[in-house]
């Protein structure tokens, strides 16, 4: 057990777990039943606790990634969607699309502490690398809500969390999700109803670019390992838009399975995983690969120059993995990282013990 891919299968009410055995070798190892209509990618702590929203049952399922099973359900607000684990891993934030709130959950007690009021129909979120702020897509009101989380660290508690800024995207833009790049300085927004990807400078909370893409229907954003490119899924066109993070220009489009929503990158080798949510095969097939619905498209970028078109920069290679019905999100879990964290903790404990003995 090392790298595993978790597919959130909304229509099946399950999480499909796929073990990666090699560059093009994958095996489905488990279907973890959760509550009805799970949404969003599974978010993991460093020790292998995973969390996913159950939109229709107003709960969050906790998964044990080492045993691949559901271990608890936490009651939150109405219609939970997006999740964010606050650095330090004591607290979980949950956007409740039906309550117009964000729940603050204590992960030690598995209880909801409070709900913070935000705008209409919050969807997915991202948390700054230093844990000071959360950025929540307010789907129904066309802006990003910035929440101040500093009270969680300085002793003021969950009740101190409040909205401190609104970053306006556009009327009827329907911002669905966003992701903070690997530098921690910019956020890239996937919007359902505009043919562009807004880019936010997080130092001054302003939109600094609106990257043009071929159509609306943006769903999720990920980044290549070197942070040179942002990868935006376009559900209506069944492609990934590749955007140069320096020039903020779209360089090419990568065809994937029908109706792509979630996207994730394996930081070990740069492999890209993308959900095919659509319930039907698209009419147009743009590459020599028979994409299927209800699957994960595996995109191999080895030897591909993403700065150039497919004709000039080389064709990507694909694999496909069948999963449950209606896969909407995907995430990568690396159990080797858990082992690394455990090893570092054991080393620290041994060092403390040695110091204690030396002091006697």
C-alpha positions as CSV (number, residue, x, y, z in Angstrom):
1,X,0.0,0.0,0.0
2,X,1.5,3.3,-1.0
3,X,-0.2,5.7,-3.5
4,X,-4.0,5.3,-3.7
5,X,-6.6,7.2,-5.7
6,X,-9.9,8.0,-4.0
7,X,-12.9,8.6,-6.4
8,X,-16.0,10.2,-4.9
9,X,-18.9,8.4,-6.7
10,X,-22.0,10.6,-6.1
11,X,-24.7,8.4,-7.6
12,X,-23.3,5.2,-6.0
13,X,-23.0,6.7,-2.5
14,X,-19.5,5.4,-2.2
15,X,-15.8,6.1,-2.4
16,X,-13.8,3.9,-4.8
17,X,-10.2,3.2,-3.8
18,X,-7.7,2.4,-6.5
19,X,-4.2,1.2,-5.7
20,X,-1.4,2.4,-8.0
21,X,1.0,-0.5,-8.6
22,X,3.0,1.1,-11.4
23,X,3.0,3.8,-14.1
24,X,0.1,2.1,-15.9
25,X,-1.0,-0.5,-13.4
26,X,-4.0,0.1,-11.3
27,X,-6.3,-2.1,-9.2
28,X,-9.6,-1.3,-7.6
29,X,-9.2,-2.5,-4.0
30,X,-12.3,-1.2,-2.2
31,X,-15.6,0.5,-2.4
32,X,-16.3,2.3,0.8
33,X,-20.0,2.9,1.4
34,X,-20.8,6.3,2.8
35,X,-24.1,8.3,3.1
36,X,-26.2,9.5,0.1
37,X,-24.7,11.8,-2.5
38,X,-21.1,12.3,-1.4
39,X,-19.6,15.4,-3.0
40,X,-16.1,16.8,-3.2
41,X,-12.7,15.2,-2.9
42,X,-11.7,13.3,0.2
43,X,-9.5,15.5,2.3
44,X,-6.8,13.8,4.3
45,X,-4.9,14.6,7.5
46,X,-1.2,13.6,7.7
47,X,-2.0,10.5,9.7
48,X,-4.6,9.1,7.3
49,X,-7.9,10.4,8.4
50,X,-10.1,11.2,5.4
51,X,-13.2,13.3,5.3
52,X,-15.9,13.7,2.6
53,X,-19.3,15.5,2.5
54,X,-22.6,13.7,2.2
55,X,-24.8,16.4,0.6
56,X,-28.2,14.8,1.0
57,X,-27.8,13.6,4.6
58,X,-26.2,16.8,6.1
59,X,-23.1,14.9,7.4
60,X,-19.4,14.4,6.8
61,X,-18.1,10.8,6.7
62,X,-14.7,10.1,8.3
63,X,-12.6,7.4,6.6
64,X,-9.6,5.5,7.9
65,X,-7.4,5.5,4.9
66,X,-5.1,2.7,6.4
67,X,-8.0,0.3,6.8
68,X,-10.2,1.7,4.0
69,X,-13.4,2.0,6.0
70,X,-15.8,4.6,7.3
71,X,-15.4,5.1,11.0
72,X,-17.7,8.0,11.9
73,X,-20.3,10.5,10.6
74,X,-20.3,14.1,11.8
75,X,-23.6,16.1,11.6
76,X,-23.1,19.5,10.0
77,X,-25.4,22.0,8.2
78,X,-27.7,21.5,5.3
79,X,-26.2,20.4,2.0
80,X,-22.5,20.2,2.8
81,X,-20.2,20.5,-0.2
82,X,-16.7,21.8,0.2
83,X,-14.2,20.8,2.9
84,X,-11.0,22.3,4.2
85,X,-8.7,21.0,6.9
86,X,-7.1,23.9,8.8
87,X,-3.3,23.5,9.2
88,X,-2.6,21.9,12.6
89,X,-5.4,19.5,11.8
90,X,-7.5,20.2,14.8
91,X,-10.3,21.8,12.8
92,X,-12.3,21.0,9.7
93,X,-14.4,23.6,7.7
94,X,-17.5,22.5,5.8
95,X,-19.4,24.7,3.4
96,X,-23.2,24.1,3.7
97,X,-24.9,25.0,0.4
98,X,-28.4,24.7,1.9
99,X,-27.7,26.6,5.1
100,X,-25.6,29.4,3.6
101,X,-23.0,28.8,6.3
102,X,-19.6,27.3,7.0
103,X,-19.4,24.7,9.8
104,X,-16.4,24.6,12.1
105,X,-15.8,21.0,13.3
106,X,-13.5,19.9,16.1
107,X,-11.7,16.8,14.8
108,X,-10.7,15.7,18.3
109,X,-14.3,15.4,19.5
110,X,-15.9,15.0,16.0
111,X,-18.4,17.7,16.9
112,X,-19.6,20.9,15.1
113,X,-18.7,23.9,17.2
114,X,-20.5,26.6,15.3
115,X,-21.8,27.8,11.9
116,X,-20.5,31.0,10.3
117,X,-23.0,32.8,8.1
118,X,-21.8,33.5,4.5
119,X,-23.5,34.3,1.2
120,X,-26.0,32.3,-0.9
121,X,-25.1,28.7,-1.7
122,X,-21.4,28.3,-0.7
123,X,-19.6,25.5,-2.6
124,X,-15.9,24.5,-2.4
125,X,-13.1,26.2,-0.6
126,X,-9.3,26.5,-0.1
127,X,-7.4,27.4,3.0
128,X,-4.2,29.5,2.9
129,X,-1.0,27.6,3.6
130,X,-0.4,29.5,6.9
131,X,-4.0,28.6,8.1
132,X,-4.9,32.3,8.6
133,X,-7.7,32.5,6.0
134,X,-10.3,30.4,4.2
135,X,-11.6,31.3,0.7
136,X,-15.1,30.0,0.0
137,X,-16.8,30.1,-3.4
138,X,-20.2,31.7,-3.0
139,X,-21.8,30.1,-6.0
140,X,-25.2,31.9,-5.7
141,X,-23.8,35.4,-5.3
142,X,-20.7,35.5,-7.6
143,X,-17.9,36.2,-5.2
144,X,-15.3,34.6,-3.0
145,X,-15.8,35.0,0.8
146,X,-12.6,35.4,2.8
147,X,-12.9,34.1,6.4
148,X,-10.4,35.1,9.1
149,X,-9.3,31.9,11.0
150,X,-6.7,33.4,13.2
151,X,-8.9,33.0,16.3
152,X,-8.5,29.2,16.1
153,X,-4.8,29.6,16.8
154,X,-4.7,32.4,19.3
155,X,-7.3,31.0,21.7
156,X,-10.3,33.1,20.7
157,X,-12.0,29.9,19.4
158,X,-14.4,29.1,16.6
159,X,-16.9,31.8,17.5
160,X,-14.3,34.4,16.4
161,X,-14.3,33.3,12.8
162,X,-15.9,35.9,10.5
163,X,-16.0,37.1,6.9
164,X,-13.5,39.9,6.4
165,X,-13.6,40.4,2.6
166,X,-15.6,39.6,-0.5
167,X,-13.6,39.2,-3.7
168,X,-16.1,39.9,-6.5
169,X,-15.9,37.6,-9.6
170,X,-18.9,38.5,-11.7
171,X,-22.7,38.5,-11.7
172,X,-24.0,35.0,-12.7
173,X,-20.4,33.6,-12.9
174,X,-21.2,30.9,-10.4
175,X,-17.8,30.3,-8.9
176,X,-17.7,26.6,-8.1
177,X,-14.3,25.8,-6.7
178,X,-10.9,27.3,-6.4
179,X,-7.4,26.2,-5.6
180,X,-4.3,28.0,-4.2
181,X,-1.2,27.4,-6.3
182,X,2.0,25.8,-4.9
183,X,3.5,29.2,-4.0
184,X,0.6,30.1,-1.8
185,X,0.3,33.5,-3.5
186,X,-2.5,33.1,-6.0
187,X,-5.9,31.4,-6.2
188,X,-7.3,30.1,-9.5
189,X,-11.1,29.9,-9.7
190,X,-13.3,27.4,-11.7
191,X,-16.5,29.1,-12.7
192,X,-19.6,27.3,-14.1
193,X,-21.0,30.0,-16.3
194,X,-18.2,32.2,-17.7
195,X,-15.6,31.2,-20.3
196,X,-12.7,32.3,-18.2
197,X,-10.7,31.4,-15.1
198,X,-10.2,34.3,-12.7
199,X,-6.9,34.5,-10.9
200,X,-6.7,36.2,-7.5
201,X,-3.7,37.8,-5.9
202,X,-4.0,36.7,-2.3
203,X,-1.8,39.5,-1.0
204,X,-4.3,42.2,-1.9
205,X,-7.5,40.1,-2.6
206,X,-7.9,41.3,-6.1
207,X,-8.6,39.6,-9.4
208,X,-5.4,40.2,-11.5
209,X,-6.4,38.2,-14.6
210,X,-9.3,36.5,-16.3
211,X,-7.8,33.8,-18.4
212,X,-9.9,33.1,-21.5
213,X,-10.8,29.4,-22.1
214,X,-12.9,27.9,-24.9
215,X,-16.2,27.5,-23.0
216,X,-17.9,27.8,-19.6
217,X,-18.4,24.8,-17.4
218,X,-15.3,25.1,-15.2
219,X,-15.3,22.7,-12.3
220,X,-11.9,22.2,-10.6
221,X,-8.3,23.3,-10.7
222,X,-5.0,21.5,-10.0
223,X,-1.4,22.3,-10.7
224,X,1.5,20.5,-12.2
225,X,4.3,19.5,-9.8
226,X,6.5,22.4,-10.9
227,X,3.6,24.9,-10.6
228,X,4.3,26.0,-14.2
229,X,0.7,25.1,-15.3
230,X,-2.8,25.3,-13.9
231,X,-5.1,22.6,-15.1
232,X,-8.8,23.5,-15.3
233,X,-11.5,20.9,-16.1
234,X,-14.2,22.1,-18.5
235,X,-17.2,19.8,-18.1
236,X,-19.1,20.9,-21.2
237,X,-16.2,20.2,-23.6
238,X,-14.7,17.2,-21.9
239,X,-11.2,18.7,-21.8
240,X,-8.6,20.0,-19.4
241,X,-7.5,23.6,-20.2
242,X,-3.8,24.1,-19.6
243,X,-2.9,27.6,-18.4
244,X,0.7,28.9,-18.1
245,X,0.9,30.4,-14.6
246,X,3.6,32.9,-15.7
247,X,1.9,34.3,-18.8
248,X,-1.6,33.5,-17.6
249,X,-2.5,32.3,-21.1
250,X,-4.1,29.0,-22.2
251,X,-1.6,27.0,-24.1
252,X,-3.6,23.8,-25.1
253,X,-6.5,21.6,-24.3
254,X,-6.2,17.9,-23.2
255,X,-9.2,15.7,-24.1
256,X,-10.4,13.5,-21.3
257,X,-13.5,11.4,-20.4
258,X,-17.0,12.8,-20.7
259,X,-18.1,15.5,-18.3
260,X,-14.9,16.0,-16.3
261,X,-15.3,17.5,-12.8
262,X,-12.7,16.7,-10.2
263,X,-8.9,16.7,-10.9
264,X,-5.9,15.7,-8.9
265,X,-2.1,15.4,-9.5
266,X,0.2,12.8,-8.0
267,X,3.1,14.8,-6.6
268,X,5.4,11.7,-6.9
269,X,5.4,11.5,-10.7
270,X,3.0,14.2,-12.1
271,X,0.3,11.8,-13.2
272,X,-3.1,13.6,-13.6
273,X,-6.4,12.0,-12.6
274,X,-9.7,13.4,-13.8
275,X,-13.3,12.2,-13.2
276,X,-15.7,11.4,-16.1
277,X,-19.0,12.3,-14.5
278,X,-21.2,12.3,-17.6
279,X,-23.8,9.6,-17.8
280,X,-23.4,9.3,-21.6
281,X,-20.6,9.1,-24.1
282,X,-20.0,12.5,-25.8
283,X,-20.9,12.8,-29.5
284,X,-17.5,14.1,-30.4
285,X,-14.4,12.0,-29.8
286,X,-11.3,14.1,-30.4
287,X,-8.5,11.6,-29.8
288,X,-7.9,8.0,-30.6
289,X,-9.1,6.8,-27.2
290,X,-12.5,5.4,-26.3
291,X,-13.4,7.4,-23.3
292,X,-16.2,6.0,-21.1
293,X,-18.5,7.6,-18.5
294,X,-18.3,6.7,-14.8
295,X,-14.5,6.4,-15.0
296,X,-11.2,8.1,-14.1
297,X,-9.1,9.3,-17.0
298,X,-5.4,8.8,-16.2
299,X,-3.3,11.4,-18.1
300,X,0.4,10.8,-18.5
301,X,2.4,13.9,-19.3
302,X,5.9,12.3,-19.6
303,X,7.7,13.9,-22.5
304,X,4.9,16.3,-23.3
305,X,5.6,20.0,-23.7
306,X,2.5,21.7,-22.3
307,X,3.6,25.1,-23.7
308,X,2.8,23.9,-27.2
309,X,-0.2,22.6,-29.0
310,X,-0.8,18.8,-29.3
311,X,0.6,18.8,-32.8
312,X,3.9,20.5,-31.7
313,X,4.2,19.5,-28.0
314,X,3.4,15.8,-28.3
315,X,0.3,13.7,-27.5
316,X,-0.4,12.7,-24.0
317,X,-0.9,9.0,-23.1
318,X,-4.0,7.7,-21.3
319,X,-5.3,4.9,-19.1
320,X,-8.8,4.5,-17.9
321,X,-10.2,3.1,-14.6
322,X,-13.9,2.2,-14.2
323,X,-15.3,3.5,-10.9
324,X,-18.8,3.9,-9.5
325,X,-21.7,6.0,-10.9
326,X,-21.4,9.7,-11.1
327,X,-17.8,10.3,-10.0
328,X,-17.5,13.9,-9.2
329,X,-14.2,14.3,-7.4
330,X,-10.8,12.6,-7.0
331,X,-7.9,12.8,-4.6
332,X,-4.5,11.1,-4.1
333,X,-3.5,9.5,-0.8
334,X,0.1,8.5,-0.2
335,X,0.5,6.1,2.7
336,X,4.2,6.4,2.5
337,X,3.8,9.9,3.8
338,X,2.0,8.6,6.8
339,X,4.8,6.2,7.5
340,X,7.3,9.2,7.1
341,X,5.3,11.3,9.6
342,X,5.1,8.4,12.0
343,X,8.9,7.9,11.7
344,X,9.6,11.6,12.3
345,X,7.3,11.5,15.4
346,X,9.1,8.4,16.7
347,X,12.5,10.1,16.2
348,X,11.3,13.2,18.0
349,X,10.0,11.1,20.9
350,X,13.3,9.1,21.1
351,X,15.3,12.4,21.2
352,X,13.1,13.7,24.0
353,X,13.7,10.5,25.9
354,X,17.4,10.7,25.4
355,X,17.5,14.3,26.6
356,X,15.4,13.5,29.7
357,X,17.8,10.7,30.6
358,X,20.8,12.9,30.1
359,X,19.3,15.5,32.5
360,X,19.1,12.9,35.3
